[in-house]
Amino acid sequence: MSSEQNNYHVPVLLHECVEALNILPDGVYVDTTFGGGGHSREILKHLSAKGKLIAFDQDADAKQNLPSDERLVFIPQNFRHLQRFLRAEGFAKVDGILADLGVSSFQFDTAERGFSYRFDGALDMRMNVNSGRTAADILNQESAATLQQIFGEYGEVRNAKTLAEKIAEVRFQKPFKTISDLLNVCEVVMKGDKHRYWAQVFQALRIEVNDELSALKDLLEQSAKVLNPNGILAVITFHSLEDRLVKNFMKTGNFEGEHIKDDFGNIERLFNVKTKKPIEANAQELKQNSRARSAKLRVAIKR
Ligand SMILES: C[S@@+](CC[C@H](N)C(=O)[O-])C[C@H]1O[C@@H](n2cnc3c(N)ncnc32)[C@H](O)[C@@H]1O
């Protein structure tokens, strides 16, 4: 791996993912979150000349990391359209799907993208900068009630109501534009540890801006449709809202985690779960990459 790619993003749980995918050399695999391409490059190493890898990323910046490899097809789209774009490329079924959710280090560390409270950039937070509303748009346009819901549900911000009301009050004088505009408001209302509070607020906004939970649900449902029997679904999550959806869906085929029975009382299953407990980074990886701290890998086999 070149140092440039390394700077873009260090892949988490790399060997665990590739092992979990149990790659068939002539198989068809999908990396739904290409990013710096760390996982993709490792998958390619296990494929024969006949194998194929289809990689998605909705961020145009990810294209700079594409290796020149005829077995790789890159689709610069949201993975929520997985089935449609696979079909368009002539792949009705695939043998394995990987998702490494969230943002890359490159996105996180690029001030203008607005993902991190460490910099004073524009309040953007869109993974695809060509579509959708920015974080500033949401803060300036949504009602206090909706903002409360966003901060409460997606960030588990304890005083979500107070924060939402303060935002609705402040934006009348000056619309939100930059990260410091938001941090200044947080400063007035926040409770507890400052960094933890900011992290919760930023997580909530990022999830809303990118509609992350709905996109994940779409991806999971379509994965069940496009995987061959015995095909593998491997998903790395970074917070409990995502992890719950993945865990429930793998176990029961729905997001509530309720077992559905057929007319004979048998439980209907889409997958056999391979990881009763999620796989987490070992001590050595944690020492080298603090981003791996909250990573949880869940794996399931299509029935
Ligand atoms: C954590 S990074 C993946 C890093 C990658 N596994 C690697 O080894 O470099 C997540 C990437 O997925 C992309 N992404 C996140 N959600 C997406 C979605 N709904 N559709 C397409 N790409 C998405 C982001 O733009 C980002 O580049």
PDBQT file of the ligand as one rigid body, heavy atoms in Angstrom, charges set to zero:
ROOT
HETATM    1  C1  LIG A 401     -15.034   3.825   6.562  1.00  0.00    +0.000 C 
HETATM    2  S1  LIG A 401     -14.855   4.324   4.923  1.00  0.00    +0.000 S 
HETATM    3  C2  LIG A 401     -14.404   2.838   4.095  1.00  0.00    +0.000 C 
HETATM    4  C3  LIG A 401     -12.952   2.602   4.074  1.00  0.00    +0.000 C 
HETATM    5  C4  LIG A 401     -12.507   1.432   3.224  1.00  0.00    +0.000 C 
HETATM    6  N1  LIG A 401     -13.042   0.191   3.684  1.00  0.00    +0.000 N 
HETATM    7  C5  LIG A 401     -11.006   1.371   3.149  1.00  0.00    +0.000 C 
HETATM    8  O1  LIG A 401     -10.425   0.319   3.433  1.00  0.00    +0.000 OA
HETATM    9  O2  LIG A 401     -10.385   2.390   2.813  1.00  0.00    +0.000 OA
HETATM   10  C6  LIG A 401     -16.489   4.489   4.375  1.00  0.00    +0.000 C 
HETATM   11  C7  LIG A 401     -16.626   4.921   2.928  1.00  0.00    +0.000 C 
HETATM   12  O3  LIG A 401     -17.933   4.564   2.520  1.00  0.00    +0.000 OA
HETATM   13  C8  LIG A 401     -18.529   5.615   1.843  1.00  0.00    +0.000 C 
HETATM   14  N2  LIG A 401     -19.963   5.525   2.120  1.00  0.00    +0.000 N 
HETATM   15  C9  LIG A 401     -20.583   5.651   3.312  1.00  0.00    +0.000 A 
HETATM   16  N3  LIG A 401     -21.909   5.516   3.165  1.00  0.00    +0.000 NA
HETATM   17  C10 LIG A 401     -22.121   5.255   1.853  1.00  0.00    +0.000 A 
HETATM   18  C11 LIG A 401     -23.287   5.007   1.086  1.00  0.00    +0.000 A 
HETATM   19  N4  LIG A 401     -24.508   5.032   1.626  1.00  0.00    +0.000 N 
HETATM   20  N5  LIG A 401     -23.131   4.747  -0.232  1.00  0.00    +0.000 NA
HETATM   21  C12 LIG A 401     -21.913   4.745  -0.808  1.00  0.00    +0.000 A 
HETATM   22  N6  LIG A 401     -20.775   5.008  -0.136  1.00  0.00    +0.000 NA
HETATM   23  C13 LIG A 401     -20.876   5.257   1.184  1.00  0.00    +0.000 A 
HETATM   24  C14 LIG A 401     -17.894   6.876   2.370  1.00  0.00    +0.000 C 
HETATM   25  O4  LIG A 401     -17.937   7.900   1.402  1.00  0.00    +0.000 OA
HETATM   26  C15 LIG A 401     -16.479   6.402   2.699  1.00  0.00    +0.000 C 
HETATM   27  O5  LIG A 401     -15.606   6.657   1.642  1.00  0.00    +0.000 OA
ENDROOT
TORSDOF 0
